[in-house]
């Protein structure tokens, strides 16, 4: 029994270093490429919004399932894992923000939905996974996020100087109740992973994903593990972009840069090795309980058609939104798992804002393409957000890695230098 208590204390009663989150997330990004179901967040959240707004926006049309669409399922599992981790760690408490903080959560979440739609992803799908995919749009997304986070921080500090940011109310939950509920959730997750026979489709041609029917239990496994890791390490891209300017602290920036480096290196290994076609092998499909009617375009997987316009503009909008909301996509989800109603509000309006913007944007996109044809034709873009650009096809694999790793390393070194000098800390 003492050994069990020691393991429990080690895993859930103390914080994990941020670098553990960076390393594990980088590896999981590459592993999910092999699995044929890359990690994403935004599409699943916007599908939640589509379902909520269906009577208004799509009264006569079918929308994808808010549970069984594969990214939506990973999101639910992530929330599941984050909630279980928070309960087991005694971190769960219902946090009721002030009315003004609710407004910031709603406004920030709406901006995140708009920005993520334009960028074809958030800090996960368009940025972290974009690095793993060797996508040029990940670089412009990084620049946009940095600019947006800085603008958002200035706005938030201005609001604080005018009385915003007042503390709300906290409702505590007894530790024994939390631990019991956490054990129940982990047990239910294990049952779902081991015994759920349902399969879900990973089909998404815009992002190079083939028509694969994959076991829902495997996606729940990835989601729960990611939720636990993010909650225990408190990994959040808002902190990575914001803290050097706000407090000077650089730990989360270094952890995020480490995740980018690992994702890029192992993403290249996956895309340019025999692993690229591993899910096409029948024995592998049998082992992983995969049914495939069309293989994924592995080298083109998760190359978003958003370079350079959508990723840059979307990154700026998303960066402002996540800073005001107090969490990026995954940061908002694990904080929601801890009971933060501000972040629950941010996720809700992320879904509603993204869905509503997508509905109107699809109607005006042909007009934009025609009105700005002098930009889109030389760019050879078929989307108003830009085009797909797989860096190895543009500059070769070696230079693609050099460019991506250079951006990550410069970000890491900047955070470390600024931590010592506080040169750019407001």
C-alpha positions as CSV (number, residue, x, y, z in Angstrom):
1,X,0.0,0.0,0.0
2,X,2.9,2.4,0.8
3,X,4.3,1.8,-2.7
4,X,0.9,2.7,-4.2
5,X,0.8,5.9,-2.2
6,X,4.3,6.8,-3.3
7,X,3.4,6.3,-7.0
8,X,0.2,8.3,-6.5
9,X,2.0,11.1,-4.8
10,X,4.7,11.2,-7.5
11,X,2.2,11.2,-10.4
12,X,-0.5,13.4,-9.1
13,X,0.4,15.3,-5.9
14,X,3.3,17.2,-7.5
15,X,3.7,19.2,-10.7
16,X,5.6,17.7,-13.6
17,X,8.3,19.9,-15.2
18,X,7.2,21.8,-18.3
19,X,9.9,20.1,-20.4
20,X,8.2,16.7,-19.9
21,X,5.1,18.2,-21.6
22,X,7.3,19.5,-24.4
23,X,9.1,16.2,-25.0
24,X,6.0,13.9,-24.8
25,X,3.8,16.1,-26.9
26,X,6.5,16.3,-29.6
27,X,6.7,12.5,-29.7
28,X,3.0,12.0,-29.6
29,X,2.6,14.3,-32.6
30,X,4.9,12.1,-34.7
31,X,3.3,8.9,-33.3
32,X,-0.2,10.0,-34.3
33,X,1.1,10.6,-37.9
34,X,2.1,7.0,-38.0
35,X,-1.3,6.1,-36.6
36,X,-3.0,7.9,-39.5
37,X,-4.9,10.3,-37.2
38,X,-2.9,13.4,-36.6
39,X,-3.7,15.5,-33.5
40,X,-5.9,18.4,-34.0
41,X,-8.4,20.4,-32.0
42,X,-10.1,23.1,-34.0
43,X,-12.2,21.0,-36.4
44,X,-13.7,19.1,-33.5
45,X,-14.5,22.3,-31.6
46,X,-16.1,24.0,-34.7
47,X,-18.2,20.9,-35.2
48,X,-19.5,21.3,-31.7
49,X,-20.6,24.9,-32.8
50,X,-22.1,23.5,-36.0
51,X,-24.3,21.2,-34.0
52,X,-25.4,24.0,-31.5
53,X,-26.2,26.4,-34.4
54,X,-27.6,23.7,-36.7
55,X,-31.3,24.9,-36.4
56,X,-30.1,28.4,-37.5
57,X,-27.3,27.8,-39.9
58,X,-27.9,24.3,-41.3
59,X,-31.6,23.5,-40.7
60,X,-31.8,21.2,-43.8
61,X,-28.3,19.8,-43.8
62,X,-26.5,17.1,-42.0
63,X,-23.6,18.1,-39.8
64,X,-20.8,15.8,-38.4
65,X,-21.3,14.1,-35.1
66,X,-20.2,16.2,-32.1
67,X,-18.9,13.0,-30.5
68,X,-17.8,10.5,-33.2
69,X,-16.0,12.9,-35.6
70,X,-12.4,11.8,-34.9
71,X,-11.0,15.2,-33.7
72,X,-14.1,15.9,-31.6
73,X,-13.6,12.5,-30.0
74,X,-10.0,13.3,-29.2
75,X,-11.1,16.6,-27.7
76,X,-13.7,14.9,-25.4
77,X,-11.0,12.4,-24.4
78,X,-8.6,15.2,-23.7
79,X,-11.2,16.9,-21.4
80,X,-11.8,13.5,-19.8
81,X,-8.1,13.0,-19.1
82,X,-7.6,16.6,-17.8
83,X,-10.6,16.3,-15.5
84,X,-9.4,12.9,-14.1
85,X,-5.9,14.3,-13.6
86,X,-7.2,17.4,-11.9
87,X,-9.4,15.3,-9.6
88,X,-6.6,12.9,-8.7
89,X,-4.2,15.8,-8.0
90,X,-6.7,17.7,-5.9
91,X,-6.7,20.5,-8.4
92,X,-10.4,20.6,-9.2
93,X,-12.4,23.6,-7.9
94,X,-15.3,25.4,-9.6
95,X,-13.9,28.8,-10.4
96,X,-16.6,31.4,-11.1
97,X,-15.0,34.5,-12.7
98,X,-16.3,38.0,-12.5
99,X,-18.7,39.2,-15.2
100,X,-15.9,41.1,-16.9
101,X,-13.8,37.9,-17.0
102,X,-16.7,36.0,-18.5
103,X,-16.8,38.7,-21.2
104,X,-13.1,38.3,-21.9
105,X,-13.5,34.5,-22.1
106,X,-16.4,34.9,-24.6
107,X,-14.7,37.5,-26.7
108,X,-11.3,35.8,-26.6
109,X,-12.9,32.4,-27.4
110,X,-14.7,33.9,-30.4
111,X,-11.4,35.4,-31.7
112,X,-9.8,32.0,-31.3
113,X,-12.5,30.4,-33.4
114,X,-12.1,32.9,-36.2
115,X,-8.3,32.8,-36.2
116,X,-8.2,29.0,-36.1
117,X,-10.6,28.7,-39.0
118,X,-8.5,31.0,-41.1
119,X,-5.3,29.2,-40.2
120,X,-6.8,25.7,-40.6
121,X,-5.9,25.0,-37.0
122,X,-4.8,26.4,-33.7
123,X,-1.7,26.3,-31.6
124,X,-1.8,22.5,-32.0
125,X,-3.0,21.6,-35.5
126,X,-1.6,24.6,-37.4
127,X,1.5,25.3,-35.2
128,X,2.8,22.3,-33.3
129,X,1.5,19.6,-35.7
130,X,2.4,22.0,-38.6
131,X,6.0,21.8,-37.5
132,X,5.8,18.0,-37.4
133,X,4.2,18.1,-40.9
134,X,7.1,20.3,-42.2
135,X,4.5,22.9,-43.3
136,X,5.6,26.4,-44.2
137,X,2.3,27.7,-42.8
138,X,3.6,26.7,-39.3
139,X,6.2,29.4,-39.5
140,X,3.8,32.2,-40.5
141,X,1.4,30.9,-37.8
142,X,4.3,31.2,-35.3
143,X,4.9,34.8,-36.3
144,X,1.2,35.6,-36.2
145,X,0.8,34.0,-32.7
146,X,3.8,36.0,-31.4
147,X,2.4,39.3,-32.7
148,X,-1.1,38.5,-31.5
149,X,0.0,37.4,-28.0
150,X,1.9,40.7,-27.6
151,X,-1.1,42.8,-28.8
152,X,-3.4,40.8,-26.6
153,X,-1.1,41.3,-23.6
154,X,-1.0,45.0,-24.1
155,X,-4.8,45.1,-24.3
156,X,-5.2,42.9,-21.2
157,X,-2.8,45.1,-19.2
158,X,-4.7,48.2,-20.3
159,X,-7.9,46.6,-19.1
160,X,-6.3,45.6,-15.8
161,X,-5.4,49.2,-15.3
162,X,-9.1,50.1,-15.6
163,X,-10.4,47.7,-13.0
164,X,-10.8,44.5,-15.1
165,X,-9.5,41.2,-13.8
166,X,-11.3,41.3,-10.5
167,X,-11.2,37.9,-8.7
168,X,-14.3,35.7,-8.8
169,X,-15.6,33.0,-6.5
170,X,-14.1,29.6,-5.8
171,X,-16.2,26.5,-4.8
172,X,-13.9,23.9,-3.2
173,X,-14.5,20.1,-3.5
174,X,-13.2,17.8,-0.7
175,X,-10.0,16.0,-1.7
176,X,-11.4,12.5,-0.9
177,X,-14.3,13.1,-3.2
178,X,-12.0,14.4,-5.9
179,X,-9.7,11.3,-5.7
180,X,-12.6,8.9,-5.8
181,X,-14.1,10.6,-8.9
182,X,-10.7,10.7,-10.5
183,X,-10.3,6.9,-10.0
184,X,-13.7,6.3,-11.5
185,X,-12.9,8.4,-14.6
186,X,-9.6,6.6,-15.1
187,X,-11.4,3.2,-14.8
188,X,-14.0,4.3,-17.3
189,X,-11.3,5.5,-19.7
190,X,-9.6,2.1,-19.5
191,X,-12.9,0.3,-20.2
192,X,-13.5,2.5,-23.2
193,X,-10.0,2.0,-24.6
194,X,-10.0,-1.8,-24.2
195,X,-13.6,-2.6,-25.0
196,X,-15.2,0.1,-27.2
197,X,-15.5,-1.6,-30.6
198,X,-16.9,1.4,-32.5
199,X,-14.7,2.8,-35.3
200,X,-14.5,6.4,-36.6
201,X,-13.4,7.9,-39.9
202,X,-10.3,10.1,-40.1
203,X,-11.3,11.3,-43.6
204,X,-10.2,14.9,-44.3
205,X,-8.9,15.4,-47.9
206,X,-8.1,19.1,-47.3
207,X,-5.4,18.0,-44.8
208,X,-4.2,14.9,-46.7
209,X,-5.9,12.4,-44.5
210,X,-7.1,9.2,-46.2
211,X,-10.3,7.3,-45.7
212,X,-9.4,5.2,-42.6
213,X,-11.8,3.6,-40.1
214,X,-9.8,3.5,-36.8
215,X,-10.8,2.2,-33.4
216,X,-12.4,4.9,-31.3
217,X,-10.7,3.4,-28.2
218,X,-7.2,4.2,-29.6
219,X,-8.2,7.9,-30.1
220,X,-9.6,8.0,-26.6
221,X,-6.3,6.6,-25.3
222,X,-4.3,9.4,-27.1
223,X,-6.8,12.1,-25.9
224,X,-6.8,11.0,-22.3
225,X,-3.0,10.7,-22.2
226,X,-2.6,14.2,-23.7
227,X,-5.1,15.6,-21.2
228,X,-3.2,14.1,-18.3
229,X,0.2,15.3,-19.6
230,X,-1.1,18.8,-20.3
231,X,-2.8,19.2,-16.9
232,X,0.1,17.8,-14.9
233,X,2.7,20.0,-16.7
234,X,0.3,22.9,-17.1
235,X,1.5,23.1,-20.7
236,X,0.1,26.1,-22.5
237,X,1.1,28.0,-25.6
238,X,-0.3,31.2,-24.1
239,X,2.3,31.1,-21.4
240,X,5.0,30.2,-24.0
241,X,4.2,33.3,-26.0
242,X,3.1,35.7,-23.2
243,X,5.4,35.1,-20.2
244,X,8.6,36.5,-21.7
245,X,6.8,39.8,-22.2
246,X,4.7,39.6,-19.0
247,X,6.9,38.1,-16.3
248,X,10.1,37.3,-18.1
249,X,9.8,33.6,-17.2
250,X,11.0,31.3,-20.0
251,X,10.4,27.7,-18.8
252,X,7.2,27.3,-20.9
253,X,8.7,28.9,-24.0
254,X,11.7,26.5,-23.8
255,X,9.3,23.5,-23.3
256,X,7.2,24.6,-26.3
257,X,10.3,25.1,-28.5
258,X,11.5,21.6,-27.4
259,X,8.1,20.2,-28.6
260,X,8.5,21.9,-31.9
261,X,12.0,20.5,-32.4
262,X,11.0,17.0,-31.5
263,X,7.9,17.2,-33.7
264,X,9.9,18.5,-36.7
265,X,12.7,15.9,-36.4
266,X,10.5,12.9,-35.9
267,X,7.9,14.2,-38.3
268,X,10.6,14.2,-41.0
269,X,11.6,10.6,-40.0
270,X,8.0,9.5,-40.3
271,X,7.4,11.2,-43.6
272,X,10.6,10.2,-45.3
273,X,11.1,6.7,-44.1
274,X,9.4,3.3,-44.5
275,X,7.1,4.4,-41.6
276,X,5.3,6.6,-44.1
277,X,3.3,3.7,-45.4
278,X,3.1,1.6,-42.3
279,X,-0.7,1.9,-42.0
280,X,-1.0,0.5,-45.5
281,X,0.4,-2.9,-44.4
282,X,-2.4,-5.4,-43.8
283,X,-0.8,-6.9,-40.7
284,X,-0.5,-3.4,-39.1
285,X,-4.1,-2.7,-40.0
286,X,-5.1,-5.9,-38.3
287,X,-3.0,-5.1,-35.2
288,X,-4.4,-1.6,-34.9
289,X,-8.0,-2.6,-35.9
290,X,-7.8,-0.2,-38.9
291,X,-10.0,-0.4,-42.0
292,X,-8.7,1.6,-44.9
293,X,-10.5,2.4,-48.2
294,X,-8.0,5.1,-49.3
295,X,-4.5,5.6,-47.9
296,X,-3.5,8.9,-46.4
297,X,-1.2,11.2,-48.3
298,X,1.5,10.9,-45.7
299,X,3.9,13.5,-47.0
300,X,1.1,15.9,-47.6
301,X,-0.6,15.1,-44.3
302,X,-1.5,18.2,-42.3
303,X,-0.1,20.7,-44.9
304,X,-2.7,23.4,-44.5
305,X,-3.8,25.5,-47.5
306,X,-3.1,28.7,-45.4
307,X,0.3,29.9,-46.5
308,X,1.0,32.7,-46.0
309,X,-2.3,34.7,-45.6
310,X,-4.6,32.6,-43.4
311,X,-1.9,31.3,-41.1
312,X,-0.4,34.8,-40.5
313,X,-3.7,36.7,-40.1
314,X,-5.4,33.8,-38.3
315,X,-2.3,33.5,-36.0
316,X,-2.6,37.2,-35.0
317,X,-6.3,36.9,-34.3
318,X,-5.9,33.6,-32.4
319,X,-2.9,35.1,-30.5
320,X,-5.0,38.0,-29.3
321,X,-7.9,35.8,-28.4
322,X,-6.0,33.2,-26.5
323,X,-4.3,35.9,-24.4
324,X,-7.6,37.5,-23.5
325,X,-9.2,34.1,-22.8
326,X,-6.4,33.0,-20.6
327,X,-5.7,29.8,-22.5
328,X,-4.9,28.5,-26.0
329,X,-7.0,25.5,-27.3
330,X,-5.4,22.8,-25.1
331,X,-4.7,25.3,-22.3
332,X,-8.4,26.2,-22.2
333,X,-9.4,22.6,-22.2
334,X,-7.2,21.5,-19.3
335,X,-8.2,24.6,-17.3
336,X,-11.8,23.7,-18.0
337,X,-11.0,20.3,-16.7
338,X,-9.9,22.0,-13.5
339,X,-13.2,23.7,-13.2
340,X,-12.5,27.2,-14.7
341,X,-15.8,28.5,-16.0
342,X,-14.0,31.3,-17.8
343,X,-12.3,28.7,-19.9
344,X,-15.5,26.7,-20.4
345,X,-17.0,29.9,-21.7
346,X,-13.9,30.4,-24.0
347,X,-14.4,26.9,-25.5
348,X,-18.1,27.5,-26.0
349,X,-17.5,30.7,-27.9
350,X,-14.6,29.2,-29.7
351,X,-17.1,26.7,-31.1
352,X,-19.8,29.3,-31.8
353,X,-17.5,32.0,-33.2
354,X,-15.7,29.5,-35.4
355,X,-18.8,27.9,-36.7
356,X,-20.6,31.3,-37.4
357,X,-17.5,32.7,-39.1
358,X,-17.0,29.6,-41.2
359,X,-20.6,29.8,-42.4
360,X,-20.3,33.4,-43.7
361,X,-16.7,33.0,-44.8
362,X,-17.6,30.2,-47.2
363,X,-20.1,32.4,-48.9
364,X,-17.7,35.3,-49.4
365,X,-14.6,33.3,-50.3
366,X,-15.3,33.3,-54.1
367,X,-15.7,37.1,-54.0
368,X,-12.4,37.5,-52.2
369,X,-10.6,35.2,-54.7
370,X,-12.0,37.3,-57.6
371,X,-11.5,40.7,-56.0
372,X,-7.9,40.0,-55.0
373,X,-7.0,37.8,-58.0
374,X,-3.8,39.9,-58.4
375,X,-2.6,38.4,-55.2
376,X,-3.9,34.9,-55.5
377,X,-3.0,34.1,-59.1
378,X,0.8,34.7,-58.7
379,X,0.6,32.8,-55.4
380,X,-1.2,29.9,-57.3
381,X,-3.7,29.8,-54.4
382,X,-7.1,28.1,-54.7
383,X,-8.1,29.2,-51.2
384,X,-8.5,32.8,-50.0
385,X,-6.3,31.8,-47.1
386,X,-3.4,30.9,-49.4
387,X,-1.9,27.6,-50.6
388,X,-0.3,24.5,-49.3
389,X,3.5,24.6,-49.1
390,X,5.4,21.5,-48.0
391,X,8.8,22.9,-47.2
392,X,10.8,19.8,-48.4
393,X,9.3,20.2,-51.8
394,X,10.2,23.9,-51.9
395,X,13.8,23.9,-50.4
396,X,14.6,20.2,-49.8
397,X,14.4,18.1,-46.7
398,X,17.7,19.3,-45.2
399,X,17.0,23.0,-45.6
400,X,13.4,22.5,-44.4
401,X,14.6,21.1,-41.1
402,X,17.3,23.8,-40.8
403,X,14.6,26.5,-41.2
404,X,12.1,25.0,-38.8
405,X,14.7,24.1,-36.2
406,X,16.2,27.6,-36.5
407,X,12.9,29.2,-35.7
408,X,12.4,27.0,-32.6
409,X,16.0,27.5,-31.4
410,X,15.9,31.2,-31.8
411,X,12.6,31.3,-29.8
412,X,14.2,29.2,-27.1
413,X,17.3,31.3,-26.9
414,X,15.4,34.6,-26.9
415,X,13.3,33.4,-23.9
416,X,16.5,32.4,-22.0
417,X,18.3,35.7,-22.8
418,X,15.2,37.8,-21.9
419,X,14.8,35.8,-18.7
420,X,18.2,37.0,-17.6
421,X,18.0,40.6,-19.0
422,X,14.2,41.3,-18.8
423,X,14.9,43.5,-21.8
424,X,11.5,42.9,-23.5
425,X,9.4,42.3,-20.3
426,X,6.7,45.0,-20.0
